[in-house]
Amino acid sequence: MAGTVEDVSDTNYKEFTDAPAAVVAYGIASCEPCNAYDPILEETAVKFPQVKFGKAKMHVPGRCREIKKLHSFETYPTTHLFSKGKLLLTREGKLEADELAALINDHLLK
């Protein structure tokens, strides 16, 4: 849904990676920066309705098993930008709204 941040799991991960423009943030519940990042993702999703936004909750048992096989994370949150099956960019740590918007403009909306 445009302008919203969807939950990402193994079952719908390919919808995000194969989208023309997608942002996926990986996080865990006990991570304070992850929780502080959630409103930034929501705010940014509204500004970029043409981009698919998702949040993968890596701590939920069985939910992201296949995703964990594809990527290893040293830091949460970690943000990936995808376009048509290709990982364009990885950023570790919480991004500020203006930084995330700039990355989207530079890498997804060329």
C-alpha positions in Angstrom: 0.0 0.0 0.0 1.5 3.4 -1.0 2.6 5.6 1.8 2.6 2.9 4.4 5.3 0.7 5.9 4.5 -2.9 5.6 5.7 -5.9 7.6 8.3 -7.9 5.7 8.7 -11.7 6.2 10.0 -14.6 4.1 6.6 -14.9 2.4 6.5 -11.4 0.9 10.3 -10.5 0.8 10.5 -11.0 -3.0 7.7 -8.5 -3.5 10.0 -5.9 -2.0 13.3 -7.0 -3.6 11.7 -7.2 -7.1 9.8 -3.9 -6.8 10.9 -1.0 -9.0 11.8 1.0 -5.8 11.8 -0.4 -2.3 13.2 0.4 1.1 13.5 -2.5 3.7 14.6 -1.7 7.2 15.7 -4.7 9.4 15.4 -4.5 13.1 14.6 -6.2 16.4 12.2 -5.2 19.2 14.8 -4.6 21.9 16.8 -2.1 19.7 16.2 1.5 20.8 17.5 3.0 17.5 15.1 0.6 15.6 12.2 1.9 17.6 13.3 5.5 17.0 13.6 4.7 13.3 10.0 3.5 12.9 8.4 7.0 12.8 11.1 8.2 10.4 10.2 5.3 8.0 6.5 6.1 8.4 7.1 9.8 7.7 9.3 9.1 4.7 6.9 6.5 3.2 4.2 9.2 3.0 6.5 11.5 1.0 7.5 8.7 -1.5 4.3 6.9 -2.5 6.0 5.4 -5.5 8.5 3.5 -3.2 7.5 0.3 -1.4 8.5 0.5 2.3 8.9 -2.5 4.6 10.2 -3.4 8.0 11.6 -6.9 8.7 11.2 -7.9 12.4 14.2 -10.2 12.7 13.5 -11.3 16.3 10.1 -13.0 15.5 10.8 -16.8 15.4 10.4 -18.3 12.0 9.4 -15.1 10.3 12.6 -14.1 8.6 14.5 -17.4 8.4 15.2 -17.2 4.7 16.1 -13.5 4.9 18.7 -14.3 7.5 20.3 -16.8 5.1 20.6 -14.1 2.4 22.0 -11.3 4.6 24.0 -11.1 7.8 23.5 -8.1 10.0 26.0 -6.7 12.5 24.0 -3.6 13.3 20.3 -2.9 13.7 18.6 -1.1 12.2 20.1 -1.8 8.8 18.4 -0.3 5.7 18.5 -1.8 2.2 17.4 -0.1 -1.0 16.3 -2.4 -3.8 15.3 -2.0 -7.4 14.1 -4.8 -9.6 15.8 -7.6 -7.8 19.0 -5.7 -7.2 20.4 -4.5 -3.8 21.5 -1.0 -4.6 22.6 0.2 -1.2 23.1 -0.9 2.5 23.2 1.6 5.4 23.8 0.5 9.0 22.3 2.4 11.9 19.3 4.8 12.2 19.0 7.3 9.4 17.6 10.7 9.8 14.6 11.6 7.6 16.5 14.0 5.3 19.3 11.4 4.9 16.9 8.7 4.0 15.0 11.0 1.5 18.3 11.9 -0.1 19.3 8.3 -0.5 15.9 7.5 -2.1 16.2 10.4 -4.5 19.8 9.5 -5.4 19.4 5.7 -5.8 15.8 4.9 -6.5 14.3 7.8 -8.3 16.9 8.5 -11.0 
